Amino acid sequence: MLITPEVRAFLEAPRFCVMATINRDGMPQQTVMWYALHPEEDLVFLNAARGLLKERNLRRDPRMSLCIEDGIRYVTLTGRATIVEDRAQQERDVNDRIAPRYIGQRLGARRWEVIQGSDRVGIHMTVERVHARI
């Protein structure tokens, strides 16, 4: 496991992450995102509307990073993305993992009802490197 218990505790607080992907010209593209950690693996769950630049970048080059900060304390995770097309898996990721962290269990468990009409993609990031200043 690359994510130590101390880093995991920091990441499990409901902070936003800044997700970076690589544009076609090699420059970074950054987006603020909600995320959730897998409880036992070095895996991060995210979800986005289909067709956005971040999705196109990840389909072309799956390398990505996330930076999660709290003032001067931060964790940067670097790894590779897998795009999740399965709608049932996306719904589980959003309702069971991602949304409850930010809007509470009651509303989070129903978040998919709000976004299910939009075309979505799940993003599973396998963490390959961790850099922490906490």
MODELLER restraints for C-alpha pairs under 7 A, 6 or more apart:
rsr = mdl.restraints
at = mdl.atoms
rsr.add(forms.Gaussian(group=physical.xy_distance, feature=features.Distance(at['CA:1:A'], at['CA:41:A']), mean=7.00, stdev=0.5))
rsr.add(forms.Gaussian(group=physical.xy_distance, feature=features.Distance(at['CA:1:A'], at['CA:42:A']), mean=6.39, stdev=0.5))
rsr.add(forms.Gaussian(group=physical.xy_distance, feature=features.Distance(at['CA:2:A'], at['CA:42:A']), mean=6.56, stdev=0.5))
rsr.add(forms.Gaussian(group=physical.xy_distance, feature=features.Distance(at['CA:2:A'], at['CA:129:A']), mean=6.97, stdev=0.5))
rsr.add(forms.Gaussian(group=physical.xy_distance, feature=features.Distance(at['CA:2:A'], at['CA:130:A']), mean=6.63, stdev=0.5))
rsr.add(forms.Gaussian(group=physical.xy_distance, feature=features.Distance(at['CA:3:A'], at['CA:42:A']), mean=6.31, stdev=0.5))
rsr.add(forms.Gaussian(group=physical.xy_distance, feature=features.Distance(at['CA:3:A'], at['CA:130:A']), mean=6.84, stdev=0.5))
rsr.add(forms.Gaussian(group=physical.xy_distance, feature=features.Distance(at['CA:14:A'], at['CA:101:A']), mean=5.53, stdev=0.5))
rsr.add(forms.Gaussian(group=physical.xy_distance, feature=features.Distance(at['CA:14:A'], at['CA:102:A']), mean=5.86, stdev=0.5))
rsr.add(forms.Gaussian(group=physical.xy_distance, feature=features.Distance(at['CA:15:A'], at['CA:68:A']), mean=6.83, stdev=0.5))
rsr.add(forms.Gaussian(group=physical.xy_distance, feature=features.Distance(at['CA:16:A'], at['CA:32:A']), mean=6.58, stdev=0.5))
rsr.add(forms.Gaussian(group=physical.xy_distance, feature=features.Distance(at['CA:16:A'], at['CA:33:A']), mean=5.88, stdev=0.5))
rsr.add(forms.Gaussian(group=physical.xy_distance, feature=features.Distance(at['CA:16:A'], at['CA:34:A']), mean=5.50, stdev=0.5))
rsr.add(forms.Gaussian(group=physical.xy_distance, feature=features.Distance(at['CA:16:A'], at['CA:68:A']), mean=6.40, stdev=0.5))
rsr.add(forms.Gaussian(group=physical.xy_distance, feature=features.Distance(at['CA:17:A'], at['CA:32:A']), mean=5.69, stdev=0.5))
rsr.add(forms.Gaussian(group=physical.xy_distance, feature=features.Distance(at['CA:17:A'], at['CA:33:A']), mean=5.39, stdev=0.5))
rsr.add(forms.Gaussian(group=physical.xy_distance, feature=features.Distance(at['CA:17:A'], at['CA:34:A']), mean=6.43, stdev=0.5))
rsr.add(forms.Gaussian(group=physical.xy_distance, feature=features.Distance(at['CA:17:A'], at['CA:66:A']), mean=5.97, stdev=0.5))
rsr.add(forms.Gaussian(group=physical.xy_distance, feature=features.Distance(at['CA:17:A'], at['CA:67:A']), mean=5.45, stdev=0.5))
rsr.add(forms.Gaussian(group=physical.xy_distance, feature=features.Distance(at['CA:17:A'], at['CA:68:A']), mean=4.62, stdev=0.5))
rsr.add(forms.Gaussian(group=physical.xy_distance, feature=features.Distance(at['CA:18:A'], at['CA:30:A']), mean=6.29, stdev=0.5))
rsr.add(forms.Gaussian(group=physical.xy_distance, feature=features.Distance(at['CA:18:A'], at['CA:31:A']), mean=5.44, stdev=0.5))
rsr.add(forms.Gaussian(group=physical.xy_distance, feature=features.Distance(at['CA:18:A'], at['CA:32:A']), mean=4.45, stdev=0.5))
rsr.add(forms.Gaussian(group=physical.xy_distance, feature=features.Distance(at['CA:18:A'], at['CA:33:A']), mean=6.14, stdev=0.5))
rsr.add(forms.Gaussian(group=physical.xy_distance, feature=features.Distance(at['CA:18:A'], at['CA:66:A']), mean=5.46, stdev=0.5))
rsr.add(forms.Gaussian(group=physical.xy_distance, feature=features.Distance(at['CA:18:A'], at['CA:67:A']), mean=5.18, stdev=0.5))
rsr.add(forms.Gaussian(group=physical.xy_distance, feature=features.Distance(at['CA:18:A'], at['CA:68:A']), mean=6.56, stdev=0.5))
rsr.add(forms.Gaussian(group=physical.xy_distance, feature=features.Distance(at['CA:19:A'], at['CA:30:A']), mean=5.42, stdev=0.5))
rsr.add(forms.Gaussian(group=physical.xy_distance, feature=features.Distance(at['CA:19:A'], at['CA:31:A']), mean=5.18, stdev=0.5))
rsr.add(forms.Gaussian(group=physical.xy_distance, feature=features.Distance(at['CA:19:A'], at['CA:32:A']), mean=6.17, stdev=0.5))
rsr.add(forms.Gaussian(group=physical.xy_distance, feature=features.Distance(at['CA:19:A'], at['CA:33:A']), mean=6.66, stdev=0.5))
rsr.add(forms.Gaussian(group=physical.xy_distance, feature=features.Distance(at['CA:19:A'], at['CA:65:A']), mean=5.79, stdev=0.5))
rsr.add(forms.Gaussian(group=physical.xy_distance, feature=features.Distance(at['CA:19:A'], at['CA:66:A']), mean=4.52, stdev=0.5))
rsr.add(forms.Gaussian(group=physical.xy_distance, feature=features.Distance(at['CA:19:A'], at['CA:67:A']), mean=6.67, stdev=0.5))
rsr.add(forms.Gaussian(group=physical.xy_distance, feature=features.Distance(at['CA:20:A'], at['CA:28:A']), mean=6.11, stdev=0.5))
rsr.add(forms.Gaussian(group=physical.xy_distance, feature=features.Distance(at['CA:20:A'], at['CA:29:A']), mean=5.40, stdev=0.5))
rsr.add(forms.Gaussian(group=physical.xy_distance, feature=features.Distance(at['CA:20:A'], at['CA:30:A']), mean=4.41, stdev=0.5))
rsr.add(forms.Gaussian(group=physical.xy_distance, feature=features.Distance(at['CA:20:A'], at['CA:31:A']), mean=6.59, stdev=0.5))
rsr.add(forms.Gaussian(group=physical.xy_distance, feature=features.Distance(at['CA:20:A'], at['CA:64:A']), mean=5.57, stdev=0.5))
rsr.add(forms.Gaussian(group=physical.xy_distance, feature=features.Distance(at['CA:20:A'], at['CA:65:A']), mean=5.20, stdev=0.5))
rsr.add(forms.Gaussian(group=physical.xy_distance, feature=features.Distance(at['CA:20:A'], at['CA:66:A']), mean=6.26, stdev=0.5))
rsr.add(forms.Gaussian(group=physical.xy_distance, feature=features.Distance(at['CA:21:A'], at['CA:28:A']), mean=5.74, stdev=0.5))
rsr.add(forms.Gaussian(group=physical.xy_distance, feature=features.Distance(at['CA:21:A'], at['CA:29:A']), mean=5.24, stdev=0.5))
rsr.add(forms.Gaussian(group=physical.xy_distance, feature=features.Distance(at['CA:21:A'], at['CA:30:A']), mean=6.56, stdev=0.5))
rsr.add(forms.Gaussian(group=physical.xy_distance, feature=features.Distance(at['CA:21:A'], at['CA:54:A']), mean=6.16, stdev=0.5))
rsr.add(forms.Gaussian(group=physical.xy_distance, feature=features.Distance(at['CA:21:A'], at['CA:57:A']), mean=6.23, stdev=0.5))
rsr.add(forms.Gaussian(group=physical.xy_distance, feature=features.Distance(at['CA:21:A'], at['CA:58:A']), mean=6.69, stdev=0.5))
rsr.add(forms.Gaussian(group=physical.xy_distance, feature=features.Distance(at['CA:21:A'], at['CA:63:A']), mean=6.70, stdev=0.5))
rsr.add(forms.Gaussian(group=physical.xy_distance, feature=features.Distance(at['CA:21:A'], at['CA:64:A']), mean=4.84, stdev=0.5))
rsr.add(forms.Gaussian(group=physical.xy_distance, feature=features.Distance(at['CA:21:A'], at['CA:65:A']), mean=6.90, stdev=0.5))
rsr.add(forms.Gaussian(group=physical.xy_distance, feature=features.Distance(at['CA:22:A'], at['CA:28:A']), mean=4.79, stdev=0.5))
rsr.add(forms.Gaussian(group=physical.xy_distance, feature=features.Distance(at['CA:22:A'], at['CA:29:A']), mean=5.98, stdev=0.5))
rsr.add(forms.Gaussian(group=physical.xy_distance, feature=features.Distance(at['CA:22:A'], at['CA:57:A']), mean=5.99, stdev=0.5))
rsr.add(forms.Gaussian(group=physical.xy_distance, feature=features.Distance(at['CA:23:A'], at['CA:29:A']), mean=6.10, stdev=0.5))
rsr.add(forms.Gaussian(group=physical.xy_distance, feature=features.Distance(at['CA:23:A'], at['CA:57:A']), mean=5.87, stdev=0.5))
rsr.add(forms.Gaussian(group=physical.xy_distance, feature=features.Distance(at['CA:34:A'], at['CA:46:A']), mean=6.57, stdev=0.5))
rsr.add(forms.Gaussian(group=physical.xy_distance, feature=features.Distance(at['CA:34:A'], at['CA:98:A']), mean=6.67, stdev=0.5))
rsr.add(forms.Gaussian(group=physical.xy_distance, feature=features.Distance(at['CA:35:A'], at['CA:44:A']), mean=6.72, stdev=0.5))
rsr.add(forms.Gaussian(group=physical.xy_distance, feature=features.Distance(at['CA:35:A'], at['CA:45:A']), mean=5.59, stdev=0.5))
rsr.add(forms.Gaussian(group=physical.xy_distance, feature=features.Distance(at['CA:35:A'], at['CA:46:A']), mean=4.95, stdev=0.5))
rsr.add(forms.Gaussian(group=physical.xy_distance, feature=features.Distance(at['CA:35:A'], at['CA:98:A']), mean=5.51, stdev=0.5))
rsr.add(forms.Gaussian(group=physical.xy_distance, feature=features.Distance(at['CA:36:A'], at['CA:44:A']), mean=5.71, stdev=0.5))
rsr.add(forms.Gaussian(group=physical.xy_distance, feature=features.Distance(at['CA:36:A'], at['CA:45:A']), mean=5.18, stdev=0.5))
rsr.add(forms.Gaussian(group=physical.xy_distance, feature=features.Distance(at['CA:36:A'], at['CA:46:A']), mean=6.88, stdev=0.5))
rsr.add(forms.Gaussian(group=physical.xy_distance, feature=features.Distance(at['CA:36:A'], at['CA:97:A']), mean=5.81, stdev=0.5))
rsr.add(forms.Gaussian(group=physical.xy_distance, feature=features.Distance(at['CA:36:A'], at['CA:98:A']), mean=4.97, stdev=0.5))
rsr.add(forms.Gaussian(group=physical.xy_distance, feature=features.Distance(at['CA:37:A'], at['CA:43:A']), mean=6.02, stdev=0.5))
rsr.add(forms.Gaussian(group=physical.xy_distance, feature=features.Distance(at['CA:37:A'], at['CA:44:A']), mean=4.62, stdev=0.5))
rsr.add(forms.Gaussian(group=physical.xy_distance, feature=features.Distance(at['CA:37:A'], at['CA:45:A']), mean=6.21, stdev=0.5))
rsr.add(forms.Gaussian(group=physical.xy_distance, feature=features.Distance(at['CA:38:A'], at['CA:44:A']), mean=6.07, stdev=0.5))
rsr.add(forms.Gaussian(group=physical.xy_distance, feature=features.Distance(at['CA:42:A'], at['CA:126:A']), mean=6.16, stdev=0.5))
rsr.add(forms.Gaussian(group=physical.xy_distance, feature=features.Distance(at['CA:42:A'], at['CA:127:A']), mean=5.33, stdev=0.5))
rsr.add(forms.Gaussian(group=physical.xy_distance, feature=features.Distance(at['CA:43:A'], at['CA:124:A']), mean=6.66, stdev=0.5))
rsr.add(forms.Gaussian(group=physical.xy_distance, feature=features.Distance(at['CA:43:A'], at['CA:125:A']), mean=5.60, stdev=0.5))
rsr.add(forms.Gaussian(group=physical.xy_distance, feature=features.Distance(at['CA:43:A'], at['CA:126:A']), mean=4.76, stdev=0.5))
rsr.add(forms.Gaussian(group=physical.xy_distance, feature=features.Distance(at['CA:43:A'], at['CA:127:A']), mean=5.86, stdev=0.5))
rsr.add(forms.Gaussian(group=physical.xy_distance, feature=features.Distance(at['CA:44:A'], at['CA:124:A']), mean=5.66, stdev=0.5))
rsr.add(forms.Gaussian(group=physical.xy_distance, feature=features.Distance(at['CA:44:A'], at['CA:125:A']), mean=5.02, stdev=0.5))
rsr.add(forms.Gaussian(group=physical.xy_distance, feature=features.Distance(at['CA:44:A'], at['CA:126:A']), mean=6.65, stdev=0.5))
rsr.add(forms.Gaussian(group=physical.xy_distance, feature=features.Distance(at['CA:45:A'], at['CA:93:A']), mean=6.69, stdev=0.5))
rsr.add(forms.Gaussian(group=physical.xy_distance, feature=features.Distance(at['CA:45:A'], at['CA:123:A']), mean=5.97, stdev=0.5))
rsr.add(forms.Gaussian(group=physical.xy_distance, feature=features.Distance(at['CA:45:A'], at['CA:124:A']), mean=4.89, stdev=0.5))
rsr.add(forms.Gaussian(group=physical.xy_distance, feature=features.Distance(at['CA:45:A'], at['CA:125:A']), mean=6.57, stdev=0.5))
rsr.add(forms.Gaussian(group=physical.xy_distance, feature=features.Distance(at['CA:46:A'], at['CA:122:A']), mean=5.97, stdev=0.5))
rsr.add(forms.Gaussian(group=physical.xy_distance, feature=features.Distance(at['CA:46:A'], at['CA:123:A']), mean=4.96, stdev=0.5))
rsr.add(forms.Gaussian(group=physical.xy_distance, feature=features.Distance(at['CA:46:A'], at['CA:124:A']), mean=6.38, stdev=0.5))
rsr.add(forms.Gaussian(group=physical.xy_distance, feature=features.Distance(at['CA:47:A'], at['CA:121:A']), mean=5.86, stdev=0.5))
rsr.add(forms.Gaussian(group=physical.xy_distance, feature=features.Distance(at['CA:47:A'], at['CA:122:A']), mean=4.42, stdev=0.5))
rsr.add(forms.Gaussian(group=physical.xy_distance, feature=features.Distance(at['CA:47:A'], at['CA:123:A']), mean=5.68, stdev=0.5))
rsr.add(forms.Gaussian(group=physical.xy_distance, feature=features.Distance(at['CA:48:A'], at['CA:120:A']), mean=5.66, stdev=0.5))
rsr.add(forms.Gaussian(group=physical.xy_distance, feature=features.Distance(at['CA:48:A'], at['CA:121:A']), mean=5.56, stdev=0.5))
rsr.add(forms.Gaussian(group=physical.xy_distance, feature=features.Distance(at['CA:48:A'], at['CA:122:A']), mean=6.48, stdev=0.5))
rsr.add(forms.Gaussian(group=physical.xy_distance, feature=features.Distance(at['CA:49:A'], at['CA:118:A']), mean=6.84, stdev=0.5))
rsr.add(forms.Gaussian(group=physical.xy_distance, feature=features.Distance(at['CA:49:A'], at['CA:119:A']), mean=5.89, stdev=0.5))
rsr.add(forms.Gaussian(group=physical.xy_distance, feature=features.Distance(at['CA:49:A'], at['CA:120:A']), mean=4.41, stdev=0.5))
rsr.add(forms.Gaussian(group=physical.xy_distance, feature=features.Distance(at['CA:49:A'], at['CA:121:A']), mean=6.20, stdev=0.5))
rsr.add(forms.Gaussian(group=physical.xy_distance, feature=features.Distance(at['CA:50:A'], at['CA:119:A']), mean=5.50, stdev=0.5))
rsr.add(forms.Gaussian(group=physical.xy_distance, feature=features.Distance(at['CA:50:A'], at['CA:120:A']), mean=4.83, stdev=0.5))
rsr.add(forms.Gaussian(group=physical.xy_distance, feature=features.Distance(at['CA:50:A'], at['CA:121:A']), mean=5.62, stdev=0.5))
rsr.add(forms.Gaussian(group=physical.xy_distance, feature=features.Distance(at['CA:58:A'], at['CA:81:A']), mean=6.71, stdev=0.5))
rsr.add(forms.Gaussian(group=physical.xy_distance, feature=features.Distance(at['CA:62:A'], at['CA:80:A']), mean=5.04, stdev=0.5))
rsr.add(forms.Gaussian(group=physical.xy_distance, feature=features.Distance(at['CA:62:A'], at['CA:81:A']), mean=4.93, stdev=0.5))
rsr.add(forms.Gaussian(group=physical.xy_distance, feature=features.Distance(at['CA:63:A'], at['CA:79:A']), mean=5.84, stdev=0.5))
rsr.add(forms.Gaussian(group=physical.xy_distance, feature=features.Distance(at['CA:63:A'], at['CA:80:A']), mean=4.50, stdev=0.5))
rsr.add(forms.Gaussian(group=physical.xy_distance, feature=features.Distance(at['CA:63:A'], at['CA:81:A']), mean=6.43, stdev=0.5))
rsr.add(forms.Gaussian(group=physical.xy_distance, feature=features.Distance(at['CA:64:A'], at['CA:78:A']), mean=6.00, stdev=0.5))
rsr.add(forms.Gaussian(group=physical.xy_distance, feature=features.Distance(at['CA:64:A'], at['CA:79:A']), mean=5.67, stdev=0.5))
rsr.add(forms.Gaussian(group=physical.xy_distance, feature=features.Distance(at['CA:64:A'], at['CA:80:A']), mean=5.79, stdev=0.5))
rsr.add(forms.Gaussian(group=physical.xy_distance, feature=features.Distance(at['CA:64:A'], at['CA:81:A']), mean=6.85, stdev=0.5))
rsr.add(forms.Gaussian(group=physical.xy_distance, feature=features.Distance(at['CA:65:A'], at['CA:76:A']), mean=6.90, stdev=0.5))
rsr.add(forms.Gaussian(group=physical.xy_distance, feature=features.Distance(at['CA:65:A'], at['CA:77:A']), mean=5.45, stdev=0.5))
rsr.add(forms.Gaussian(group=physical.xy_distance, feature=features.Distance(at['CA:65:A'], at['CA:78:A']), mean=4.26, stdev=0.5))
rsr.add(forms.Gaussian(group=physical.xy_distance, feature=features.Distance(at['CA:65:A'], at['CA:79:A']), mean=6.19, stdev=0.5))
rsr.add(forms.Gaussian(group=physical.xy_distance, feature=features.Distance(at['CA:66:A'], at['CA:76:A']), mean=5.56, stdev=0.5))
rsr.add(forms.Gaussian(group=physical.xy_distance, feature=features.Distance(at['CA:66:A'], at['CA:77:A']), mean=5.13, stdev=0.5))
rsr.add(forms.Gaussian(group=physical.xy_distance, feature=features.Distance(at['CA:66:A'], at['CA:78:A']), mean=6.51, stdev=0.5))
rsr.add(forms.Gaussian(group=physical.xy_distance, feature=features.Distance(at['CA:67:A'], at['CA:74:A']), mean=6.93, stdev=0.5))
rsr.add(forms.Gaussian(group=physical.xy_distance, feature=features.Distance(at['CA:67:A'], at['CA:75:A']), mean=5.77, stdev=0.5))
rsr.add(forms.Gaussian(group=physical.xy_distance, feature=features.Distance(at['CA:67:A'], at['CA:76:A']), mean=4.38, stdev=0.5))
rsr.add(forms.Gaussian(group=physical.xy_distance, feature=features.Distance(at['CA:67:A'], at['CA:77:A']), mean=6.47, stdev=0.5))
rsr.add(forms.Gaussian(group=physical.xy_distance, feature=features.Distance(at['CA:68:A'], at['CA:74:A']), mean=5.50, stdev=0.5))
rsr.add(forms.Gaussian(group=physical.xy_distance, feature=features.Distance(at['CA:68:A'], at['CA:75:A']), mean=5.33, stdev=0.5))
rsr.add(forms.Gaussian(group=physical.xy_distance, feature=features.Distance(at['CA:68:A'], at['CA:76:A']), mean=6.42, stdev=0.5))
rsr.add(forms.Gaussian(group=physical.xy_distance, feature=features.Distance(at['CA:69:A'], at['CA:75:A']), mean=6.49, stdev=0.5))
rsr.add(forms.Gaussian(group=physical.xy_distance, feature=features.Distance(at['CA:73:A'], at['CA:133:A']), mean=5.36, stdev=0.5))
rsr.add(forms.Gaussian(group=physical.xy_distance, feature=features.Distance(at['CA:73:A'], at['CA:134:A']), mean=4.78, stdev=0.5))
rsr.add(forms.Gaussian(group=physical.xy_distance, feature=features.Distance(at['CA:74:A'], at['CA:132:A']), mean=5.91, stdev=0.5))
rsr.add(forms.Gaussian(group=physical.xy_distance, feature=features.Distance(at['CA:74:A'], at['CA:133:A']), mean=5.36, stdev=0.5))
rsr.add(forms.Gaussian(group=physical.xy_distance, feature=features.Distance(at['CA:74:A'], at['CA:134:A']), mean=6.04, stdev=0.5))
rsr.add(forms.Gaussian(group=physical.xy_distance, feature=features.Distance(at['CA:75:A'], at['CA:131:A']), mean=5.71, stdev=0.5))
rsr.add(forms.Gaussian(group=physical.xy_distance, feature=features.Distance(at['CA:75:A'], at['CA:132:A']), mean=4.31, stdev=0.5))
rsr.add(forms.Gaussian(group=physical.xy_distance, feature=features.Distance(at['CA:75:A'], at['CA:133:A']), mean=6.32, stdev=0.5))
rsr.add(forms.Gaussian(group=physical.xy_distance, feature=features.Distance(at['CA:76:A'], at['CA:130:A']), mean=5.88, stdev=0.5))
rsr.add(forms.Gaussian(group=physical.xy_distance, feature=features.Distance(at['CA:76:A'], at['CA:131:A']), mean=5.12, stdev=0.5))
rsr.add(forms.Gaussian(group=physical.xy_distance, feature=features.Distance(at['CA:76:A'], at['CA:132:A']), mean=6.32, stdev=0.5))
rsr.add(forms.Gaussian(group=physical.xy_distance, feature=features.Distance(at['CA:77:A'], at['CA:127:A']), mean=6.26, stdev=0.5))
rsr.add(forms.Gaussian(group=physical.xy_distance, feature=features.Distance(at['CA:77:A'], at['CA:129:A']), mean=5.84, stdev=0.5))
rsr.add(forms.Gaussian(group=physical.xy_distance, feature=features.Distance(at['CA:77:A'], at['CA:130:A']), mean=4.81, stdev=0.5))
rsr.add(forms.Gaussian(group=physical.xy_distance, feature=features.Distance(at['CA:77:A'], at['CA:131:A']), mean=6.56, stdev=0.5))
rsr.add(forms.Gaussian(group=physical.xy_distance, feature=features.Distance(at['CA:78:A'], at['CA:127:A']), mean=5.78, stdev=0.5))
rsr.add(forms.Gaussian(group=physical.xy_distance, feature=features.Distance(at['CA:78:A'], at['CA:128:A']), mean=5.77, stdev=0.5))
rsr.add(forms.Gaussian(group=physical.xy_distance, feature=features.Distance(at['CA:78:A'], at['CA:129:A']), mean=5.09, stdev=0.5))
rsr.add(forms.Gaussian(group=physical.xy_distance, feature=features.Distance(at['CA:78:A'], at['CA:130:A']), mean=6.52, stdev=0.5))
rsr.add(forms.Gaussian(group=physical.xy_distance, feature=features.Distance(at['CA:79:A'], at['CA:125:A']), mean=6.22, stdev=0.5))
rsr.add(forms.Gaussian(group=physical.xy_distance, feature=features.Distance(at['CA:79:A'], at['CA:126:A']), mean=5.47, stdev=0.5))
rsr.add(forms.Gaussian(group=physical.xy_distance, feature=features.Distance(at['CA:79:A'], at['CA:127:A']), mean=4.49, stdev=0.5))
rsr.add(forms.Gaussian(group=physical.xy_distance, feature=features.Distance(at['CA:79:A'], at['CA:128:A']), mean=4.67, stdev=0.5))
rsr.add(forms.Gaussian(group=physical.xy_distance, feature=features.Distance(at['CA:79:A'], at['CA:129:A']), mean=6.55, stdev=0.5))
rsr.add(forms.Gaussian(group=physical.xy_distance, feature=features.Distance(at['CA:80:A'], at['CA:125:A']), mean=5.42, stdev=0.5))
rsr.add(forms.Gaussian(group=physical.xy_distance, feature=features.Distance(at['CA:80:A'], at['CA:126:A']), mean=5.47, stdev=0.5))
rsr.add(forms.Gaussian(group=physical.xy_distance, feature=features.Distance(at['CA:80:A'], at['CA:127:A']), mean=6.92, stdev=0.5))
rsr.add(forms.Gaussian(group=physical.xy_distance, feature=features.Distance(at['CA:81:A'], at['CA:123:A']), mean=6.17, stdev=0.5))
rsr.add(forms.Gaussian(group=physical.xy_distance, feature=features.Distance(at['CA:81:A'], at['CA:124:A']), mean=5.46, stdev=0.5))
rsr.add(forms.Gaussian(group=physical.xy_distance, feature=features.Distance(at['CA:81:A'], at['CA:125:A']), mean=4.32, stdev=0.5))
rsr.add(forms.Gaussian(group=physical.xy_distance, feature=features.Distance(at['CA:81:A'], at['CA:126:A']), mean=6.35, stdev=0.5))
rsr.add(forms.Gaussian(group=physical.xy_distance, feature=features.Distance(at['CA:82:A'], at['CA:123:A']), mean=5.80, stdev=0.5))
rsr.add(forms.Gaussian(group=physical.xy_distance, feature=features.Distance(at['CA:82:A'], at['CA:124:A']), mean=5.18, stdev=0.5))
rsr.add(forms.Gaussian(group=physical.xy_distance, feature=features.Distance(at['CA:82:A'], at['CA:125:A']), mean=6.36, stdev=0.5))
rsr.add(forms.Gaussian(group=physical.xy_distance, feature=features.Distance(at['CA:83:A'], at['CA:121:A']), mean=6.57, stdev=0.5))
rsr.add(forms.Gaussian(group=physical.xy_distance, feature=features.Distance(at['CA:83:A'], at['CA:122:A']), mean=5.76, stdev=0.5))
rsr.add(forms.Gaussian(group=physical.xy_distance, feature=features.Distance(at['CA:83:A'], at['CA:123:A']), mean=4.89, stdev=0.5))
rsr.add(forms.Gaussian(group=physical.xy_distance, feature=features.Distance(at['CA:83:A'], at['CA:124:A']), mean=6.54, stdev=0.5))
rsr.add(forms.Gaussian(group=physical.xy_distance, feature=features.Distance(at['CA:84:A'], at['CA:121:A']), mean=5.82, stdev=0.5))
rsr.add(forms.Gaussian(group=physical.xy_distance, feature=features.Distance(at['CA:84:A'], at['CA:122:A']), mean=4.48, stdev=0.5))
rsr.add(forms.Gaussian(group=physical.xy_distance, feature=features.Distance(at['CA:84:A'], at['CA:123:A']), mean=5.81, stdev=0.5))
rsr.add(forms.Gaussian(group=physical.xy_distance, feature=features.Distance(at['CA:85:A'], at['CA:121:A']), mean=5.70, stdev=0.5))
rsr.add(forms.Gaussian(group=physical.xy_distance, feature=features.Distance(at['CA:85:A'], at['CA:122:A']), mean=6.52, stdev=0.5))
rsr.add(forms.Gaussian(group=physical.xy_distance, feature=features.Distance(at['CA:90:A'], at['CA:122:A']), mean=5.44, stdev=0.5))
rsr.add(forms.Gaussian(group=physical.xy_distance, feature=features.Distance(at['CA:91:A'], at['CA:112:A']), mean=5.87, stdev=0.5))
rsr.add(forms.Gaussian(group=physical.xy_distance, feature=features.Distance(at['CA:94:A'], at['CA:111:A']), mean=6.91, stdev=0.5))
rsr.add(forms.Gaussian(group=physical.xy_distance, feature=features.Distance(at['CA:94:A'], at['CA:112:A']), mean=6.46, stdev=0.5))
rsr.add(forms.Gaussian(group=physical.xy_distance, feature=features.Distance(at['CA:95:A'], at['CA:108:A']), mean=5.54, stdev=0.5))
rsr.add(forms.Gaussian(group=physical.xy_distance, feature=features.Distance(at['CA:95:A'], at['CA:109:A']), mean=4.35, stdev=0.5))
rsr.add(forms.Gaussian(group=physical.xy_distance, feature=features.Distance(at['CA:95:A'], at['CA:110:A']), mean=6.15, stdev=0.5))
rsr.add(forms.Gaussian(group=physical.xy_distance, feature=features.Distance(at['CA:95:A'], at['CA:111:A']), mean=5.89, stdev=0.5))
rsr.add(forms.Gaussian(group=physical.xy_distance, feature=features.Distance(at['CA:95:A'], at['CA:112:A']), mean=6.17, stdev=0.5))
rsr.add(forms.Gaussian(group=physical.xy_distance, feature=features.Distance(at['CA:96:A'], at['CA:109:A']), mean=6.16, stdev=0.5))
rsr.add(forms.Gaussian(group=physical.xy_distance, feature=features.Distance(at['CA:99:A'], at['CA:108:A']), mean=4.45, stdev=0.5))
rsr.add(forms.Gaussian(group=physical.xy_distance, feature=features.Distance(at['CA:99:A'], at['CA:111:A']), mean=6.45, stdev=0.5))
rsr.add(forms.Gaussian(group=physical.xy_distance, feature=features.Distance(at['CA:100:A'], at['CA:107:A']), mean=6.99, stdev=0.5))
rsr.add(forms.Gaussian(group=physical.xy_distance, feature=features.Distance(at['CA:100:A'], at['CA:108:A']), mean=3.99, stdev=0.5))
rsr.add(forms.Gaussian(group=physical.xy_distance, feature=features.Distance(at['CA:100:A'], at['CA:109:A']), mean=6.41, stdev=0.5))
